[in-house]
Amino acid sequence: MIDVRAWAEYIVEWAAKDPYGFLTSVILALTPFFIASALLSWKLAKMIEARDREQKKKQKRQENIARAKRTKKD
């Protein structure tokens, strides 16, 4: 079984002895997650923009249909 306490003590000791090496390792380990987050955020923003454009087109179409029905009744 993995001794979590000993592992945590090792990490804290490493961070205390070599802070720049520790931070470099942490940043390098987290970089792929930052990149993935940025890409997914960009993709979500594009999807939201596309959905908004589609909703505006549908709303405009419904307004035109309602306007056409009103003019036929007159």
PDB file with SEQRES, HELIX, SHEET and CRYST1 records, atoms N, CA, C and O in Angstrom:
SEQRES   1 A   74  MET ILE ASP VAL ARG ALA TRP ALA GLU TYR ILE VAL GLU          
SEQRES   2 A   74  TRP ALA ALA LYS ASP PRO TYR GLY PHE LEU THR SER VAL          
SEQRES   3 A   74  ILE LEU ALA LEU THR PRO PHE PHE ILE ALA SER ALA LEU          
SEQRES   4 A   74  LEU SER TRP LYS LEU ALA LYS MET ILE GLU ALA ARG ASP          
SEQRES   5 A   74  ARG GLU GLN LYS LYS LYS GLN LYS ARG GLN GLU ASN ILE          
SEQRES   6 A   74  ALA ARG ALA LYS ARG THR LYS LYS ASP                          
HELIX    1 AA1 VAL A    4  LYS A   17  1                                  14    
HELIX    2 AA2 PRO A   19  LYS A   73  1                                  55    
CRYST1    1.000    1.000    1.000  90.00  90.00  90.00 P 1           1          
ATOM      1  N   MET A   1       0.844  -1.180   0.000  1.00  0.00           N  
ATOM      2  CA  MET A   1       0.000   0.000   0.000  1.00  0.00           C  
ATOM      3  C   MET A   1       0.890   1.244   0.000  1.00  0.00           C  
ATOM      4  O   MET A   1       1.956   1.256   0.615  1.00  0.00           O  
ATOM      5  N   ILE A   2       0.444   2.279  -0.691  1.00  0.00           N  
ATOM      6  CA  ILE A   2       1.209   3.519  -0.795  1.00  0.00           C  
ATOM      7  C   ILE A   2       1.053   4.320   0.483  1.00  0.00           C  
ATOM      8  O   ILE A   2      -0.058   4.535   0.968  1.00  0.00           O  
ATOM      9  N   ASP A   3       2.183   4.761   1.023  1.00  0.00           N  
ATOM     10  CA  ASP A   3       2.162   5.588   2.222  1.00  0.00           C  
ATOM     11  C   ASP A   3       1.989   7.046   1.797  1.00  0.00           C  
ATOM     12  O   ASP A   3       2.952   7.693   1.386  1.00  0.00           O  
ATOM     13  N   VAL A   4       0.783   7.553   1.895  1.00  0.00           N  
ATOM     14  CA  VAL A   4       0.456   8.896   1.425  1.00  0.00           C  
ATOM     15  C   VAL A   4       1.172   9.950   2.261  1.00  0.00           C  
ATOM     16  O   VAL A   4       1.632  10.960   1.728  1.00  0.00           O  
ATOM     17  N   ARG A   5       1.265   9.724   3.535  1.00  0.00           N  
ATOM     18  CA  ARG A   5       1.911  10.695   4.417  1.00  0.00           C  
ATOM     19  C   ARG A   5       3.390  10.865   4.057  1.00  0.00           C  
ATOM     20  O   ARG A   5       3.894  11.987   3.995  1.00  0.00           O  
ATOM     21  N   ALA A   6       4.071   9.762   3.824  1.00  0.00           N  
ATOM     22  CA  ALA A   6       5.491   9.823   3.456  1.00  0.00           C  
ATOM     23  C   ALA A   6       5.657  10.499   2.101  1.00  0.00           C  
ATOM     24  O   ALA A   6       6.593  11.271   1.893  1.00  0.00           O  
ATOM     25  N   TRP A   7       4.744  10.203   1.185  1.00  0.00           N  
ATOM     26  CA  TRP A   7       4.806  10.811  -0.147  1.00  0.00           C  
ATOM     27  C   TRP A   7       4.588  12.322  -0.052  1.00  0.00           C  
ATOM     28  O   TRP A   7       5.285  13.093  -0.712  1.00  0.00           O  
ATOM     29  N   ALA A   8       3.625  12.744   0.765  1.00  0.00           N  
ATOM     30  CA  ALA A   8       3.340  14.173   0.942  1.00  0.00           C  
ATOM     31  C   ALA A   8       4.535  14.877   1.592  1.00  0.00           C  
ATOM     32  O   ALA A   8       4.885  15.994   1.212  1.00  0.00           O  
ATOM     33  N   GLU A   9       5.150  14.226   2.561  1.00  0.00           N  
ATOM     34  CA  GLU A   9       6.337  14.810   3.190  1.00  0.00           C  
ATOM     35  C   GLU A   9       7.465  14.964   2.181  1.00  0.00           C  
ATOM     36  O   GLU A   9       8.183  15.963   2.197  1.00  0.00           O  
ATOM     37  N   TYR A  10       7.621  13.987   1.312  1.00  0.00           N  
ATOM     38  CA  TYR A  10       8.647  14.064   0.272  1.00  0.00           C  
ATOM     39  C   TYR A  10       8.385  15.256  -0.656  1.00  0.00           C  
ATOM     40  O   TYR A  10       9.310  15.993  -1.000  1.00  0.00           O  
ATOM     41  N   ILE A  11       7.139  15.440  -1.055  1.00  0.00           N  
ATOM     42  CA  ILE A  11       6.778  16.545  -1.947  1.00  0.00           C  
ATOM     43  C   ILE A  11       7.044  17.890  -1.270  1.00  0.00           C  
ATOM     44  O   ILE A  11       7.588  18.803  -1.892  1.00  0.00           O  
ATOM     45  N   VAL A  12       6.661  18.011   0.002  1.00  0.00           N  
ATOM     46  CA  VAL A  12       6.878  19.263   0.730  1.00  0.00           C  
ATOM     47  C   VAL A  12       8.375  19.527   0.876  1.00  0.00           C  
ATOM     48  O   VAL A  12       8.829  20.662   0.733  1.00  0.00           O  
ATOM     49  N   GLU A  13       9.131  18.482   1.160  1.00  0.00           N  
ATOM     50  CA  GLU A  13      10.583  18.629   1.290  1.00  0.00           C  
ATOM     51  C   GLU A  13      11.212  19.045  -0.038  1.00  0.00           C  
ATOM     52  O   GLU A  13      12.095  19.902  -0.076  1.00  0.00           O  
ATOM     53  N   TRP A  14      10.755  18.439  -1.105  1.00  0.00           N  
ATOM     54  CA  TRP A  14      11.265  18.776  -2.440  1.00  0.00           C  
ATOM     55  C   TRP A  14      10.950  20.243  -2.763  1.00  0.00           C  
ATOM     56  O   TRP A  14      11.802  20.970  -3.271  1.00  0.00           O  
ATOM     57  N   ALA A  15       9.718  20.666  -2.461  1.00  0.00           N  
ATOM     58  CA  ALA A  15       9.322  22.050  -2.732  1.00  0.00           C  
ATOM     59  C   ALA A  15      10.149  23.030  -1.892  1.00  0.00           C  
ATOM     60  O   ALA A  15      10.460  24.130  -2.349  1.00  0.00           O  
ATOM     61  N   ALA A  16      10.504  22.632  -0.667  1.00  0.00           N  
ATOM     62  CA  ALA A  16      11.286  23.518   0.197  1.00  0.00           C  
ATOM     63  C   ALA A  16      12.744  23.597  -0.259  1.00  0.00           C  
ATOM     64  O   ALA A  16      13.354  24.665  -0.203  1.00  0.00           O  
ATOM     65  N   LYS A  17      13.302  22.476  -0.705  1.00  0.00           N  
ATOM     66  CA  LYS A  17      14.713  22.441  -1.093  1.00  0.00           C  
ATOM     67  C   LYS A  17      14.954  23.037  -2.476  1.00  0.00           C  
ATOM     68  O   LYS A  17      15.962  23.707  -2.699  1.00  0.00           O  
ATOM     69  N   ASP A  18      14.039  22.796  -3.397  1.00  0.00           N  
ATOM     70  CA  ASP A  18      14.226  23.248  -4.784  1.00  0.00           C  
ATOM     71  C   ASP A  18      12.918  23.857  -5.298  1.00  0.00           C  
ATOM     72  O   ASP A  18      12.219  23.227  -6.092  1.00  0.00           O  
ATOM     73  N   PRO A  19      12.578  25.075  -4.855  1.00  0.00           N  
ATOM     74  CA  PRO A  19      11.281  25.647  -5.231  1.00  0.00           C  
ATOM     75  C   PRO A  19      11.144  25.887  -6.738  1.00  0.00           C  
ATOM     76  O   PRO A  19      10.066  25.678  -7.295  1.00  0.00           O  
ATOM     77  N   TYR A  20      12.214  26.320  -7.405  1.00  0.00           N  
ATOM     78  CA  TYR A  20      12.115  26.586  -8.839  1.00  0.00           C  
ATOM     79  C   TYR A  20      11.933  25.293  -9.630  1.00  0.00           C  
ATOM     80  O   TYR A  20      11.148  25.246 -10.577  1.00  0.00           O  
ATOM     81  N   GLY A  21      12.642  24.268  -9.251  1.00  0.00           N  
ATOM     82  CA  GLY A  21      12.470  22.969  -9.906  1.00  0.00           C  
ATOM     83  C   GLY A  21      11.078  22.409  -9.675  1.00  0.00           C  
ATOM     84  O   GLY A  21      10.462  21.845 -10.579  1.00  0.00           O  
ATOM     85  N   PHE A  22      10.588  22.571  -8.441  1.00  0.00           N  
ATOM     86  CA  PHE A  22       9.242  22.098  -8.112  1.00  0.00           C  
ATOM     87  C   PHE A  22       8.191  22.837  -8.933  1.00  0.00           C  
ATOM     88  O   PHE A  22       7.308  22.219  -9.528  1.00  0.00           O  
ATOM     89  N   LEU A  23       8.294  24.167  -8.959  1.00  0.00           N  
ATOM     90  CA  LEU A  23       7.309  24.951  -9.720  1.00  0.00           C  
ATOM     91  C   LEU A  23       7.392  24.662 -11.206  1.00  0.00           C  
ATOM     92  O   LEU A  23       6.369  24.604 -11.889  1.00  0.00           O  
ATOM     93  N   THR A  24       8.601  24.479 -11.711  1.00  0.00           N  
ATOM     94  CA  THR A  24       8.763  24.141 -13.126  1.00  0.00           C  
ATOM     95  C   THR A  24       8.085  22.817 -13.432  1.00  0.00           C  
ATOM     96  O   THR A  24       7.392  22.687 -14.441  1.00  0.00           O  
ATOM     97  N   SER A  25       8.284  21.844 -12.569  1.00  0.00           N  
ATOM     98  CA  SER A  25       7.663  20.529 -12.783  1.00  0.00           C  
ATOM     99  C   SER A  25       6.143  20.616 -12.722  1.00  0.00           C  
ATOM    100  O   SER A  25       5.450  20.001 -13.533  1.00  0.00           O  
ATOM    101  N   VAL A  26       5.627  21.374 -11.769  1.00  0.00           N  
ATOM    102  CA  VAL A  26       4.172  21.520 -11.633  1.00  0.00           C  
ATOM    103  C   VAL A  26       3.593  22.209 -12.865  1.00  0.00           C  
ATOM    104  O   VAL A  26       2.569  21.783 -13.399  1.00  0.00           O  
ATOM    105  N   ILE A  27       4.248  23.266 -13.307  1.00  0.00           N  
ATOM    106  CA  ILE A  27       3.752  23.993 -14.487  1.00  0.00           C  
ATOM    107  C   ILE A  27       3.798  23.109 -15.725  1.00  0.00           C  
ATOM    108  O   ILE A  27       2.857  23.094 -16.519  1.00  0.00           O  
ATOM    109  N   LEU A  28       4.893  22.373 -15.888  1.00  0.00           N  
ATOM    110  CA  LEU A  28       4.986  21.465 -17.042  1.00  0.00           C  
ATOM    111  C   LEU A  28       3.921  20.373 -16.978  1.00  0.00           C  
ATOM    112  O   LEU A  28       3.379  19.971 -18.009  1.00  0.00           O  
ATOM    113  N   ALA A  29       3.621  19.895 -15.778  1.00  0.00           N  
ATOM    114  CA  ALA A  29       2.604  18.855 -15.636  1.00  0.00           C  
ATOM    115  C   ALA A  29       1.205  19.400 -15.923  1.00  0.00           C  
ATOM    116  O   ALA A  29       0.355  18.681 -16.449  1.00  0.00           O  
ATOM    117  N   LEU A  30       0.963  20.662 -15.581  1.00  0.00           N  
ATOM    118  CA  LEU A  30      -0.374  21.240 -15.754  1.00  0.00           C  
ATOM    119  C   LEU A  30      -0.609  21.878 -17.120  1.00  0.00           C  
ATOM    120  O   LEU A  30      -1.755  22.146 -17.480  1.00  0.00           O  
ATOM    121  N   THR A  31       0.444  22.124 -17.882  1.00  0.00           N  
ATOM    122  CA  THR A  31       0.319  22.789 -19.175  1.00  0.00           C  
ATOM    123  C   THR A  31      -0.676  22.104 -20.119  1.00  0.00           C  
ATOM    124  O   THR A  31      -1.497  22.796 -20.720  1.00  0.00           O  
ATOM    125  N   PRO A  32      -0.637  20.777 -20.274  1.00  0.00           N  
ATOM    126  CA  PRO A  32      -1.638  20.162 -21.164  1.00  0.00           C  
ATOM    127  C   PRO A  32      -3.081  20.434 -20.743  1.00  0.00           C  
ATOM    128  O   PRO A  32      -3.965  20.578 -21.588  1.00  0.00           O  
ATOM    129  N   PHE A  33      -3.311  20.503 -19.437  1.00  0.00           N  
ATOM    130  CA  PHE A  33      -4.668  20.784 -18.950  1.00  0.00           C  
ATOM    131  C   PHE A  33      -5.077  22.228 -19.254  1.00  0.00           C  
ATOM    132  O   PHE A  33      -6.231  22.489 -19.594  1.00  0.00           O  
ATOM    133  N   PHE A  34      -4.129  23.166 -19.132  1.00  0.00           N  
ATOM    134  CA  PHE A  34      -4.416  24.554 -19.488  1.00  0.00           C  
ATOM    135  C   PHE A  34      -4.748  24.674 -20.974  1.00  0.00           C  
ATOM    136  O   PHE A  34      -5.676  25.386 -21.358  1.00  0.00           O  
ATOM    137  N   ILE A  35      -3.983  23.973 -21.799  1.00  0.00           N  
ATOM    138  CA  ILE A  35      -4.215  24.021 -23.248  1.00  0.00           C  
ATOM    139  C   ILE A  35      -5.580  23.415 -23.579  1.00  0.00           C  
ATOM    140  O   ILE A  35      -6.346  23.977 -24.362  1.00  0.00           O  
ATOM    141  N   ALA A  36      -5.870  22.269 -22.978  1.00  0.00           N  
ATOM    142  CA  ALA A  36      -7.168  21.632 -23.226  1.00  0.00           C  
ATOM    143  C   ALA A  36      -8.310  22.542 -22.780  1.00  0.00           C  
ATOM    144  O   ALA A  36      -9.323  22.651 -23.471  1.00  0.00           O  
ATOM    145  N   SER A  37      -8.154  23.186 -21.642  1.00  0.00           N  
ATOM    146  CA  SER A  37      -9.181  24.099 -21.143  1.00  0.00           C  
ATOM    147  C   SER A  37      -9.389  25.265 -22.101  1.00  0.00           C  
ATOM    148  O   SER A  37     -10.525  25.649 -22.377  1.00  0.00           O  
ATOM    149  N   ALA A  38      -8.303  25.826 -22.605  1.00  0.00           N  
ATOM    150  CA  ALA A  38      -8.416  26.950 -23.542  1.00  0.00           C  
ATOM    151  C   ALA A  38      -9.117  26.511 -24.828  1.00  0.00           C  
ATOM    152  O   ALA A  38      -9.979  27.226 -25.338  1.00  0.00           O  
ATOM    153  N   LEU A  39      -8.759  25.356 -25.347  1.00  0.00           N  
ATOM    154  CA  LEU A  39      -9.390  24.866 -26.583  1.00  0.00           C  
ATOM    155  C   LEU A  39     -10.877  24.591 -26.372  1.00  0.00           C  
ATOM    156  O   LEU A  39     -11.701  24.945 -27.216  1.00  0.00           O  
ATOM    157  N   LEU A  40     -11.216  23.970 -25.264  1.00  0.00           N  
ATOM    158  CA  LEU A  40     -12.626  23.680 -24.999  1.00  0.00           C  
ATOM    159  C   LEU A  40     -13.431  24.954 -24.768  1.00  0.00           C  
ATOM    160  O   LEU A  40     -14.588  25.038 -25.180  1.00  0.00           O  
ATOM    161  N   SER A  41     -12.838  25.930 -24.124  1.00  0.00           N  
ATOM    162  CA  SER A  41     -13.520  27.217 -23.922  1.00  0.00           C  
ATOM    163  C   SER A  41     -13.773  27.907 -25.254  1.00  0.00           C  
ATOM    164  O   SER A  41     -14.851  28.455 -25.483  1.00  0.00           O  
ATOM    165  N   TRP A  42     -12.782  27.878 -26.124  1.00  0.00           N  
ATOM    166  CA  TRP A  42     -12.928  28.487 -27.447  1.00  0.00           C  
ATOM    167  C   TRP A  42     -14.024  27.770 -28.240  1.00  0.00           C  
ATOM    168  O   TRP A  42     -14.849  28.409 -28.891  1.00  0.00           O  
ATOM    169  N   LYS A  43     -14.021  26.431 -28.176  1.00  0.00           N  
ATOM    170  CA  LYS A  43     -15.040  25.662 -28.896  1.00  0.00           C  
ATOM    171  C   LYS A  43     -16.437  25.962 -28.344  1.00  0.00           C  
ATOM    172  O   LYS A  43     -17.390  26.107 -29.110  1.00  0.00           O  
ATOM    173  N   LEU A  44     -16.556  26.054 -27.031  1.00  0.00           N  
ATOM    174  CA  LEU A  44     -17.851  26.376 -26.423  1.00  0.00           C  
ATOM    175  C   LEU A  44     -18.324  27.763 -26.831  1.00  0.00           C  
ATOM    176  O   LEU A  44     -19.508  27.959 -27.106  1.00  0.00           O  
ATOM    177  N   ALA A  45     -17.408  28.729 -26.872  1.00  0.00           N  
ATOM    178  CA  ALA A  45     -17.782  30.079 -27.290  1.00  0.00           C  
ATOM    179  C   ALA A  45     -18.293  30.073 -28.722  1.00  0.00           C  
ATOM    180  O   ALA A  45     -19.279  30.743 -29.029  1.00  0.00           O  
ATOM    181  N   LYS A  46     -17.634  29.323 -29.606  1.00  0.00           N  
ATOM    182  CA  LYS A  46     -18.092  29.233 -30.999  1.00  0.00           C  
ATOM    183  C   LYS A  46     -19.464  28.574 -31.080  1.00  0.00           C  
ATOM    184  O   LYS A  46     -20.310  29.005 -31.864  1.00  0.00           O  
ATOM    185  N   MET A  47     -19.694  27.537 -30.282  1.00  0.00           N  
ATOM    186  CA  MET A  47     -20.999  26.869 -30.287  1.00  0.00           C  
ATOM    187  C   MET A  47     -22.098  27.802 -29.791  1.00  0.00           C  
ATOM    188  O   MET A  47     -23.200  27.809 -30.338  1.00  0.00           O  
ATOM    189  N   ILE A  48     -21.804  28.589 -28.759  1.00  0.00           N  
ATOM    190  CA  ILE A  48     -22.798  29.532 -28.233  1.00  0.00           C  
ATOM    191  C   ILE A  48     -23.106  30.607 -29.262  1.00  0.00           C  
ATOM    192  O   ILE A  48     -24.266  30.978 -29.438  1.00  0.00           O  
ATOM    193  N   GLU A  49     -22.080  31.114 -29.947  1.00  0.00           N  
ATOM    194  CA  GLU A  49     -22.300  32.106 -30.997  1.00  0.00           C  
ATOM    195  C   GLU A  49     -23.155  31.541 -32.121  1.00  0.00           C  
ATOM    196  O   GLU A  49     -24.055  32.219 -32.616  1.00  0.00           O  
ATOM    197  N   ALA A  50     -22.882  30.307 -32.526  1.00  0.00           N  
ATOM    198  CA  ALA A  50     -23.660  29.678 -33.595  1.00  0.00           C  
ATOM    199  C   ALA A  50     -25.111  29.485 -33.158  1.00  0.00           C  
ATOM    200  O   ALA A  50     -26.033  29.708 -33.943  1.00  0.00           O  
ATOM    201  N   ARG A  51     -25.312  29.074 -31.913  1.00  0.00           N  
ATOM    202  CA  ARG A  51     -26.676  28.890 -31.405  1.00  0.00           C  
ATOM    203  C   ARG A  51     -27.425  30.214 -31.371  1.00  0.00           C  
ATOM    204  O   ARG A  51     -28.600  30.280 -31.733  1.00  0.00           O  
ATOM    205  N   ASP A  52     -26.743  31.265 -30.938  1.00  0.00           N  
ATOM    206  CA  ASP A  52     -27.377  32.588 -30.896  1.00  0.00           C  
ATOM    207  C   ASP A  52     -27.756  33.071 -32.298  1.00  0.00           C  
ATOM    208  O   ASP A  52     -28.840  33.617 -32.502  1.00  0.00           O  
ATOM    209  N   ARG A  53     -26.849  32.863 -33.262  1.00  0.00           N  
ATOM    210  CA  ARG A  53     -27.160  33.253 -34.644  1.00  0.00           C  
ATOM    211  C   ARG A  53     -28.362  32.476 -35.161  1.00  0.00           C  
ATOM    212  O   ARG A  53     -29.227  33.041 -35.831  1.00  0.00           O  
ATOM    213  N   GLU A  54     -28.421  31.192 -34.855  1.00  0.00           N  
ATOM    214  CA  GLU A  54     -29.544  30.363 -35.315  1.00  0.00           C  
ATOM    215  C   GLU A  54     -30.850  30.819 -34.665  1.00  0.00           C  
ATOM    216  O   GLU A  54     -31.886  30.862 -35.329  1.00  0.00           O  
ATOM    217  N   GLN A  55     -30.812  31.156 -33.385  1.00  0.00           N  
ATOM    218  CA  GLN A  55     -32.015  31.633 -32.705  1.00  0.00           C  
ATOM    219  C   GLN A  55     -32.487  32.959 -33.283  1.00  0.00           C  
ATOM    220  O   GLN A  55     -33.689  33.180 -33.426  1.00  0.00           O  
ATOM    221  N   LYS A  56     -31.555  33.840 -33.615  1.00  0.00           N  
ATOM    222  CA  LYS A  56     -31.931  35.121 -34.222  1.00  0.00           C  
ATOM    223  C   LYS A  56     -32.567  34.897 -35.591  1.00  0.00           C  
ATOM    224  O   LYS A  56     -33.531  35.575 -35.946  1.00  0.00           O  
ATOM    225  N   LYS A  57     -32.028  33.941 -36.367  1.00  0.00           N  
ATOM    226  CA  LYS A  57     -32.618  33.651 -37.676  1.00  0.00           C  
ATOM    227  C   LYS A  57     -34.033  33.113 -37.522  1.00  0.00           C  
ATOM    228  O   LYS A  57     -34.929  33.497 -38.273  1.00  0.00           O  
ATOM    229  N   LYS A  58     -34.237  32.224 -36.551  1.00  0.00           N  
ATOM    230  CA  LYS A  58     -35.569  31.659 -36.327  1.00  0.00           C  
ATOM    231  C   LYS A  58     -36.543  32.731 -35.865  1.00  0.00           C  
ATOM    232  O   LYS A  58     -37.692  32.772 -36.306  1.00  0.00           O  
ATOM    233  N   GLN A  59     -36.072  33.603 -34.967  1.00  0.00           N  
ATOM    234  CA  GLN A  59     -36.933  34.678 -34.481  1.00  0.00           C  
ATOM    235  C   GLN A  59     -37.309  35.616 -35.625  1.00  0.00           C  
ATOM    236  O   GLN A  59     -38.467  36.017 -35.740  1.00  0.00           O  
ATOM    237  N   LYS A  60     -36.351  35.966 -36.463  1.00  0.00           N  
ATOM    238  CA  LYS A  60     -36.608  36.846 -37.601  1.00  0.00           C  
ATOM    239  C   LYS A  60     -37.610  36.187 -38.549  1.00  0.00           C  
ATOM    240  O   LYS A  60     -38.513  36.841 -39.071  1.00  0.00           O  
ATOM    241  N   ARG A  61     -37.435  34.881 -38.762  1.00  0.00           N  
ATOM    242  CA  ARG A  61     -38.358  34.150 -39.641  1.00  0.00           C  
ATOM    243  C   ARG A  61     -39.774  34.168 -39.065  1.00  0.00           C  
ATOM    244  O   ARG A  61     -40.740  34.385 -39.797  1.00  0.00           O  
ATOM    245  N   GLN A  62     -39.899  33.939 -37.754  1.00  0.00           N  
ATOM    246  CA  GLN A  62     -41.220  33.944 -37.123  1.00  0.00           C  
ATOM    247  C   GLN A  62     -41.862  35.332 -37.216  1.00  0.00           C  
ATOM    248  O   GLN A  62     -43.068  35.449 -37.430  1.00  0.00           O  
ATOM    249  N   GLU A  63     -41.054  36.373 -37.056  1.00  0.00           N  
ATOM    250  CA  GLU A  63     -41.582  37.735 -37.178  1.00  0.00           C  
ATOM    251  C   GLU A  63     -42.059  38.002 -38.592  1.00  0.00           C  
ATOM    252  O   GLU A  63     -43.099  38.632 -38.788  1.00  0.00           O  
ATOM    253  N   ASN A  64     -41.312  37.531 -39.578  1.00  0.00           N  
ATOM    254  CA  ASN A  64     -41.718  37.721 -40.974  1.00  0.00           C  
ATOM    255  C   ASN A  64     -42.996  36.955 -41.280  1.00  0.00           C  
ATOM    256  O   ASN A  64     -43.861  37.455 -41.998  1.00  0.00           O  
ATOM    257  N   ILE A  65     -43.124  35.738 -40.739  1.00  0.00           N  
ATOM    258  CA  ILE A  65     -44.340  34.952 -40.958  1.00  0.00           C  
ATOM    259  C   ILE A  65     -45.534  35.664 -40.317  1.00  0.00           C  
ATOM    260  O   ILE A  65     -46.602  35.756 -40.922  1.00  0.00           O  
ATOM    261  N   ALA A  66     -45.351  36.165 -39.093  1.00  0.00           N  
ATOM    262  CA  ALA A  66     -46.445  36.873 -38.408  1.00  0.00           C  
ATOM    263  C   ALA A  66     -46.820  38.132 -39.178  1.00  0.00           C  
ATOM    264  O   ALA A  66     -48.002  38.448 -39.306  1.00  0.00           O  
ATOM    265  N   ARG A  67     -45.823  38.857 -39.693  1.00  0.00           N  
ATOM    266  CA  ARG A  67     -46.090  40.067 -40.451  1.00  0.00           C  
ATOM    267  C   ARG A  67     -46.855  39.721 -41.756  1.00  0.00           C  
ATOM    268  O   ARG A  67     -47.769  40.448 -42.145  1.00  0.00           O  
ATOM    269  N   ALA A  68     -46.486  38.633 -42.413  1.00  0.00           N  
ATOM    270  CA  ALA A  68     -47.147  38.235 -43.643  1.00  0.00           C  
ATOM    271  C   ALA A  68     -48.605  37.841 -43.368  1.00  0.00           C  
ATOM    272  O   ALA A  68     -49.491  38.150 -44.165  1.00  0.00           O  
ATOM    273  N   LYS A  69     -48.851  37.162 -42.249  1.00  0.00           N  
ATOM    274  CA  LYS A  69     -50.214  36.765 -41.908  1.00  0.00           C  
ATOM    275  C   LYS A  69     -51.076  37.987 -41.611  1.00  0.00           C  
ATOM    276  O   LYS A  69     -52.253  38.029 -41.970  1.00  0.00           O  
ATOM    277  N   ARG A  70     -50.472  38.993 -40.943  1.00  0.00           N  
ATOM    278  CA  ARG A  70     -51.218  40.224 -40.641  1.00  0.00           C  
ATOM    279  C   ARG A  70     -51.591  40.957 -41.932  1.00  0.00           C  
ATOM    280  O   ARG A  70     -52.703  41.475 -42.036  1.00  0.00           O  
ATOM    281  N   THR A  71     -50.702  41.012 -42.905  1.00  0.00           N  
ATOM    282  CA  THR A  71     -50.997  41.737 -44.132  1.00  0.00           C  
ATOM    283  C   THR A  71     -52.028  40.991 -44.967  1.00  0.00           C  
ATOM    284  O   THR A  71     -52.780  41.627 -45.707  1.00  0.00           O  
ATOM    285  N   LYS A  72     -52.091  39.670 -44.877  1.00  0.00           N  
ATOM    286  CA  LYS A  72     -53.097  38.908 -45.624  1.00  0.00           C  
ATOM    287  C   LYS A  72     -54.484  39.162 -45.074  1.00  0.00           C  
ATOM    288  O   LYS A  72     -55.450  39.213 -45.835  1.00  0.00           O  
ATOM    289  N   LYS A  73     -54.602  39.325 -43.753  1.00  0.00           N  
ATOM    290  CA  LYS A  73     -55.902  39.554 -43.129  1.00  0.00           C  
ATOM    291  C   LYS A  73     -56.456  40.921 -43.505  1.00  0.00           C  
ATOM    292  O   LYS A  73     -57.670  41.106 -43.577  1.00  0.00           O  
ATOM    293  N   ASP A  74     -55.563  41.879 -43.745  1.00  0.00           N  
ATOM    294  CA  ASP A  74     -56.024  43.242 -44.077  1.00  0.00           C  
ATOM    295  C   ASP A  74     -56.455  43.377 -45.472  1.00  0.00           C  
ATOM    296  O   ASP A  74     -56.865  44.460 -45.890  1.00  0.00           O  
TER     297      ASP A  74                                                      
END                                                                             
